[in-house]
Amino acid sequence: MVGAAELTLDGAVGKLWGSAVLPAWRARGLCRQLVQRRATAAHRHGVRHCLVKARVGTPSPILRQGGFAQLATEVCYRRELA
């Protein structure tokens, strides 16, 4: 195995969770294929929309090229514990 990714189905929404490709196999289009195959699988199961949470860096261009549009910006909070 050189890569992995997760898809969960939640009603009419497919949630594409993290994906990873081994460093030696990167820059070969595998991440793009993992995104496309999960979206195709979701569609076969009646899903109408796919959501994915991604960092601004590496995955964002791949997602935009795959037809995804930015939906929101996440706000993170931190609390220091004694």
C-alpha positions in Angstrom: 0.0 0.0 0.0 1.4 3.4 -0.9 -1.6 5.6 0.1 -4.8 5.6 2.1 -7.9 7.8 2.6 -11.2 7.6 4.3 -14.8 8.3 3.3 -17.8 8.3 5.5 -21.4 8.7 4.3 -23.8 10.9 6.3 -27.1 11.0 4.5 -26.7 13.1 1.4 -23.2 14.2 2.4 -19.9 12.4 1.8 -17.1 13.3 4.2 -13.6 12.9 2.8 -11.3 12.5 5.8 -7.5 12.6 5.8 -5.5 11.0 3.1 -1.8 10.2 3.0 0.7 9.0 0.4 4.1 7.7 1.2 6.9 10.2 0.4 8.5 8.1 -2.3 5.1 8.0 -4.2 4.2 11.6 -4.0 4.0 13.9 -7.1 2.4 11.2 -9.2 -1.2 12.2 -8.9 -2.1 9.6 -6.3 -3.7 12.2 -3.9 -5.8 13.5 -6.7 -6.9 10.0 -7.5 -7.8 9.3 -3.9 -10.0 12.4 -3.9 -11.7 11.5 -7.2 -12.3 7.8 -6.3 -13.9 8.8 -2.9 -16.1 11.3 -4.6 -17.1 8.8 -7.2 -17.9 6.1 -4.6 -19.9 8.6 -2.6 -21.9 9.5 -5.7 -22.7 5.8 -6.4 -24.2 5.7 -2.9 -26.5 8.6 -3.6 -24.5 11.4 -2.0 -25.1 14.8 -3.5 -22.3 16.8 -1.8 -18.8 16.0 -0.5 -17.1 17.9 2.2 -13.4 17.8 3.0 -11.4 19.7 5.6 -8.0 20.7 4.3 -5.0 22.8 5.1 -4.4 25.9 2.9 -1.1 24.4 1.6 -0.7 21.2 -0.3 -4.3 19.7 -0.6 -6.1 22.9 -1.4 -4.9 23.2 -5.1 -5.7 19.5 -5.7 -9.2 20.0 -4.3 -9.9 23.2 -6.3 -8.7 21.4 -9.5 -11.2 18.6 -8.6 -14.1 21.0 -8.5 -14.3 21.7 -4.8 -14.9 25.3 -3.6 -14.0 26.8 -0.3 -17.0 26.7 2.1 -15.7 28.2 5.3 -12.6 29.1 7.3 -12.1 27.3 10.5 -11.3 29.1 13.7 -9.2 27.4 16.3 -9.2 28.1 20.0 -6.6 27.3 22.6 -6.8 27.1 26.4 -3.8 26.8 28.5 -4.1 24.2 31.3 -2.2 24.7 34.5 
